[in-house]
């Protein structure tokens, strides 16, 4: 998961993407919070159009806007039931 940030955030994001892209790490959900922010600072589609990344590499990224949406994406990736974990205040 990545939230809007600066050089350190970008470094960590691109490290993770590169490891997955090259097969050196198992695919994990790469979730970018605040789609408008990320689309403004990085144009992954343009990178694919220019041929510097493969078109399928764009699919390594998922934009999300909330923790609930992120949880749904994580559960879907790992084949989990999204209701398997409840917030502590609901656990009684």
MDTraj code that builds the backbone (N, CA, C; nanometers):
import mdtraj as md
import numpy as np

residues = "UNK UNK UNK UNK UNK UNK UNK UNK UNK UNK UNK UNK UNK UNK UNK UNK UNK UNK UNK UNK UNK UNK UNK UNK UNK UNK UNK UNK UNK UNK UNK UNK UNK UNK UNK UNK UNK UNK UNK UNK UNK UNK UNK UNK UNK UNK UNK UNK UNK UNK UNK UNK UNK UNK UNK UNK UNK UNK UNK UNK UNK UNK UNK UNK UNK UNK UNK UNK UNK UNK UNK UNK UNK UNK UNK UNK UNK UNK UNK UNK UNK UNK UNK UNK UNK UNK UNK UNK UNK UNK UNK UNK".split()
xyz = np.array([
    [0.0837, -0.1174, 0.0000],
    [0.0000, 0.0000, 0.0000],
    [0.0879, 0.1233, 0.0000],
    [0.0523, 0.2168, -0.0812],
    [0.1247, 0.3438, -0.0860],
    [0.0262, 0.4588, -0.0752],
    [0.0619, 0.5495, 0.0101],
    [-0.0139, 0.6732, 0.0239],
    [0.0657, 0.7833, -0.0452],
    [0.0023, 0.8934, -0.0801],
    [0.0761, 1.0021, -0.1430],
    [0.2019, 1.0368, -0.0629],
    [0.3108, 1.0553, -0.1339],
    [0.4360, 1.0853, -0.0675],
    [0.5398, 1.1365, -0.1643],
    [0.6628, 1.1427, -0.1172],
    [0.7713, 1.1993, -0.1952],
    [0.8672, 1.0942, -0.2474],
    [0.9938, 1.1321, -0.2530],
    [1.0949, 1.0455, -0.3134],
    [1.1064, 0.9092, -0.2450],
    [1.1012, 0.9071, -0.1119],
    [1.1109, 0.7797, -0.0416],
    [0.9962, 0.6862, -0.0764],
    [0.8766, 0.7418, -0.0825],
    [0.7592, 0.6629, -0.1194],
    [0.7727, 0.6098, -0.2613],
    [0.8165, 0.6966, -0.3525],
    [0.8346, 0.6540, -0.4914],
    [0.9414, 0.5459, -0.5017],
    [1.0488, 0.5595, -0.4261],
    [1.1551, 0.4602, -0.4269],
    [1.1022, 0.3237, -0.3840],
    [1.0286, 0.3213, -0.2733],
    [0.9729, 0.1947, -0.2251],
    [0.8720, 0.1366, -0.3241],
    [0.7880, 0.2219, -0.3817],
    [0.6894, 0.1765, -0.4802],
    [0.7581, 0.1119, -0.5999],
    [0.8568, 0.1805, -0.6560],
    [0.9233, 0.1277, -0.7741],
    [1.0083, 0.0060, -0.7424],
    [1.0643, -0.0026, -0.6222],
    [1.1349, -0.1245, -0.5819],
    [1.0387, -0.2438, -0.5845],
    [0.9228, -0.2275, -0.5230],
    [0.8249, -0.3365, -0.5193],
    [0.7789, -0.3733, -0.6601],
    [0.7475, -0.2743, -0.7407],
    [0.7027, -0.3013, -0.8779],
    [0.8102, -0.3729, -0.9589],
    [0.9347, -0.3309, -0.9446],
    [1.0440, -0.3928, -1.0192],
    [1.0640, -0.5378, -0.9774],
    [1.0592, -0.5653, -0.8479],
    [1.0766, -0.7030, -0.8011],
    [0.9650, -0.7937, -0.8525],
    [0.8425, -0.7440, -0.8543],
    [0.7311, -0.8236, -0.9063],
    [0.7434, -0.8382, -1.0571],
    [0.7726, -0.7285, -1.1258],
    [0.7838, -0.7279, -1.2723],
    [0.8901, -0.8272, -1.3203],
    [1.0015, -0.8362, -1.2492],
    [1.1111, -0.9231, -1.2912],
    [1.0990, -1.0653, -1.2372],
    [0.9941, -1.0927, -1.1596],
    [0.9726, -1.2266, -1.1068],
    [1.0591, -1.2600, -0.9869],
    [1.1258, -1.1625, -0.9300],
    [1.2091, -1.1866, -0.8124],
    [1.1281, -1.1860, -0.6827],
    [1.0030, -1.1422, -0.6901],
    [0.9122, -1.1438, -0.5751],
    [0.7759, -1.1907, -0.6235],
    [0.7066, -1.2598, -0.5359],
    [0.5701, -1.3027, -0.5669],
    [0.4803, -1.1801, -0.5813],
    [0.3857, -1.1862, -0.6724],
    [0.2919, -1.0728, -0.6846],
    [0.2152, -1.0496, -0.5546],
    [0.2055, -0.9248, -0.5169],
    [0.1246, -0.8815, -0.4042],
    [0.0400, -0.7647, -0.4521],
    [-0.0670, -0.7345, -0.3834],
    [-0.1450, -0.6180, -0.4240],
    [-0.0640, -0.4893, -0.4061],
    [-0.0481, -0.4152, -0.5126],
    [0.0140, -0.2824, -0.5063],
    [-0.1009, -0.1830, -0.5103],
    [-0.1354, -0.1312, -0.3946],
    [-0.2520, -0.0445, -0.3794],
    [-0.2069, 0.0994, -0.3602],
    [-0.2524, 0.1856, -0.4484],
    [-0.2189, 0.3271, -0.4407],
    [-0.3416, 0.4044, -0.3962],
    [-0.3324, 0.4637, -0.2779],
    [-0.4431, 0.5427, -0.2241],
    [-0.4432, 0.6816, -0.2868],
    [-0.5614, 0.7282, -0.3241],
    [-0.5826, 0.8609, -0.3823],
    [-0.5421, 0.8619, -0.5299],
    [-0.6277, 0.8015, -0.6114],
    [-0.5999, 0.7865, -0.7541],
    [-0.5641, 0.9187, -0.8215],
    [-0.6344, 1.0259, -0.7881],
    [-0.6085, 1.1553, -0.8520],
    [-0.4635, 1.1988, -0.8291],
    [-0.4127, 1.1789, -0.7091],
    [-0.2737, 1.2152, -0.6794],
    [-0.1774, 1.1359, -0.7672],
    [-0.1934, 1.0043, -0.7658],
    [-0.0991, 0.9189, -0.8378],
    [-0.1054, 0.9418, -0.9878],
    [-0.2242, 0.9585, -1.0414],
    [-0.2357, 0.9818, -1.1861],
    [-0.1743, 1.1165, -1.2256],
    [-0.1746, 1.2116, -1.1334],
    [-0.1151, 1.3420, -1.1615],
    [0.0376, 1.3358, -1.1633],
    [0.0990, 1.2536, -1.0777],
    [0.2445, 1.2531, -1.0713],
    [0.3111, 1.1432, -1.1537],
    [0.2382, 1.0346, -1.1842],
    [0.2962, 0.9249, -1.2636],
    [0.1939, 0.8794, -1.3662],
    [0.2326, 0.8775, -1.4907],
    [0.1438, 0.8310, -1.5974],
    [0.1927, 0.6944, -1.6450],
    [0.1458, 0.5902, -1.5769],
    [0.1886, 0.4543, -1.6105],
    [0.1462, 0.4159, -1.7514],
    [0.0292, 0.4611, -1.7951],
    [-0.0174, 0.4307, -1.9303],
    [0.0765, 0.4909, -2.0347],
    [0.1236, 0.6142, -2.0115],
    [0.2186, 0.6766, -2.1038],
    [0.3499, 0.5984, -2.1071],
    [0.3918, 0.5469, -1.9911],
    [0.5143, 0.4666, -1.9875],
    [0.4978, 0.3424, -2.0748],
    [0.3804, 0.2787, -2.0690],
    [0.3546, 0.1613, -2.1524],
    [0.3498, 0.2005, -2.3000],
    [0.2845, 0.3121, -2.3307],
    [0.2776, 0.3584, -2.4691],
    [0.4163, 0.3883, -2.5257],
    [0.5056, 0.4386, -2.4422],
    [0.6423, 0.4687, -2.4847],
    [0.7293, 0.3434, -2.4923],
    [0.6787, 0.2320, -2.4401],
    [0.7523, 0.1065, -2.4462],
    [0.8559, 0.0881, -2.3375],
    [0.8516, 0.1727, -2.2337],
    [0.9496, 0.1572, -2.1262],
    [0.9031, 0.0589, -2.0193],
    [0.7755, 0.0280, -2.0180],
    [0.7212, -0.0837, -1.9403],
    [0.6243, -0.1576, -2.0316],
    [0.5981, -0.2818, -1.9996],
    [0.5045, -0.3606, -2.0792],
    [0.3610, -0.3210, -2.0448],
    [0.2705, -0.3292, -2.1402],
    [0.1307, -0.2950, -2.1106],
    [0.0742, -0.3721, -1.9912],
    [0.1135, -0.4973, -1.9747],
    [0.0624, -0.5758, -1.8620],
    [0.1166, -0.5268, -1.7277],
    [0.2278, -0.4553, -1.7291],
    [0.2824, -0.4011, -1.6046],
    [0.1892, -0.2977, -1.5421],
    [0.1118, -0.2303, -1.6246],
    [0.0160, -0.1316, -1.5724],
    [-0.0849, -0.2005, -1.4808],
    [-0.1127, -0.3272, -1.5086],
    [-0.2100, -0.4011, -1.4280],
    [-0.1565, -0.4441, -1.2920],
    [-0.0288, -0.4187, -1.2651],
    [0.0263, -0.4485, -1.1324],
    [-0.0265, -0.3522, -1.0269],
    [-0.0834, -0.2411, -1.0721],
    [-0.1246, -0.1329, -0.9835],
    [-0.2757, -0.1274, -0.9729],
    [-0.3246, -0.1066, -0.8513],
    [-0.4670, -0.0857, -0.8277],
    [-0.4833, 0.0418, -0.7462],
    [-0.5692, 0.1285, -0.7926],
    [-0.5986, 0.2513, -0.7199],
    [-0.7144, 0.2261, -0.6241],
    [-0.7031, 0.2762, -0.5029],
    [-0.8101, 0.2635, -0.4041],
    [-0.8286, 0.3978, -0.3339],
    [-0.9465, 0.4140, -0.2761],
    [-0.9787, 0.5401, -0.2084],
    [-1.0069, 0.5239, -0.0602],
    [-1.0207, 0.3997, -0.0129],
    [-1.0549, 0.3791, 0.1278],
    [-0.9920, 0.2502, 0.1791],
    [-0.9860, 0.2392, 0.3113],
    [-0.9348, 0.1170, 0.3735],
    [-1.0238, -0.0017, 0.3397],
    [-1.1544, 0.0222, 0.3338],
    [-1.2476, -0.0862, 0.3012],
    [-1.2222, -0.1389, 0.1605],
    [-1.2015, -0.0480, 0.0665],
    [-1.1730, -0.0891, -0.0711],
    [-1.0401, -0.1642, -0.0781],
    [-0.9410, -0.1173, -0.0042],
    [-0.8114, -0.1850, -0.0005],
    [-0.8270, -0.3269, 0.0538],
    [-0.9040, -0.3406, 0.1620],
    [-0.9255, -0.4723, 0.2211],
    [-0.9930, -0.5666, 0.1215],
    [-1.0912, -0.5162, 0.0482],
    [-1.1588, -0.5977, -0.0531],
    [-1.0588, -0.6479, -0.1569],
    [-0.9700, -0.5599, -0.2005],
    [-0.8697, -0.5973, -0.3024],
    [-0.7707, -0.6988, -0.2472],
    [-0.7296, -0.6812, -0.1221],
    [-0.6376, -0.7761, -0.0597],
    [-0.7037, -0.9131, -0.0480],
    [-0.8263, -0.9150, 0.0002],
    [-0.8987, -1.0414, 0.0139],
    [-0.9157, -1.1093, -0.1211],
    [-0.9508, -1.0327, -0.2233],
    [-0.9676, -1.0894, -0.3572],
    [-0.8360, -1.1491, -0.4079],
    [-0.7267, -1.0804, -0.3858],
    [-0.5963, -1.1296, -0.4327],
    [-0.5610, -1.2636, -0.3698],
    [-0.5875, -1.2765, -0.2398],
    [-0.5496, -1.3980, -0.1674],
    [-0.6628, -1.4993, -0.1563],
    [-0.7769, -1.4714, -0.2189],
    [-0.8892, -1.5640, -0.2142],
    [-0.9511, -1.5762, -0.0768],
    [-0.9534, -1.4675, -0.0019],
    [-1.0088, -1.4673, 0.1333],
    [-1.1500, -1.4113, 0.1337],
    [-1.2257, -1.4519, 0.2338],
    [-1.3573, -1.3942, 0.2569],
    [-1.3366, -1.2585, 0.3230],
    [-1.3828, -1.1496, 0.2612],
    [-1.3588, -1.0173, 0.3186],
    [-1.4235, -0.9954, 0.4545],
    [-1.5136, -1.0844, 0.4954],
    [-1.5765, -1.0696, 0.6267],
    [-1.5033, -1.1504, 0.7341],
    [-1.3895, -1.2101, 0.6989],
    [-1.3200, -1.2976, 0.7945],
    [-1.2569, -1.2206, 0.9091],
    [-1.2342, -1.0934, 0.8927],
    [-1.1765, -1.0124, 1.0012],
    [-1.2670, -0.8929, 1.0250],
    [-1.2952, -0.8702, 1.1514],
    [-1.3779, -0.7550, 1.1888],
    [-1.2949, -0.6606, 1.2714],
    [-1.3261, -0.5330, 1.2660],
    [-1.2549, -0.4385, 1.3530],
    [-1.2673, -0.4787, 1.4995],
    [-1.1663, -0.4485, 1.5778],
    [-1.1634, -0.4881, 1.7196],
    [-1.2868, -0.4480, 1.7958],
    [-1.3384, -0.3300, 1.7711],
    [-1.4565, -0.2834, 1.8463],
    [-1.5799, -0.3684, 1.8183],
    [-1.5799, -0.4430, 1.7066],
    [-1.6942, -0.5288, 1.6751],
    [-1.6754, -0.6718, 1.7251],
    [-1.5561, -0.7058, 1.7741],
    [-1.5285, -0.8429, 1.8117],
    [-1.5795, -0.8806, 1.9502],
    [-1.6338, -0.7869, 2.0216],
    [-1.6942, -0.8181, 2.1505],
    [-1.5982, -0.8400, 2.2538],
])
top = md.Topology()
chain = top.add_chain()
for i, resn in enumerate(residues, 1):
    res = top.add_residue(resn, chain, resSeq=i)
    for name in ("N", "CA", "C"):
        top.add_atom(name, md.element.get_by_symbol(name[0]), res)
traj = md.Trajectory(xyz[None], top)
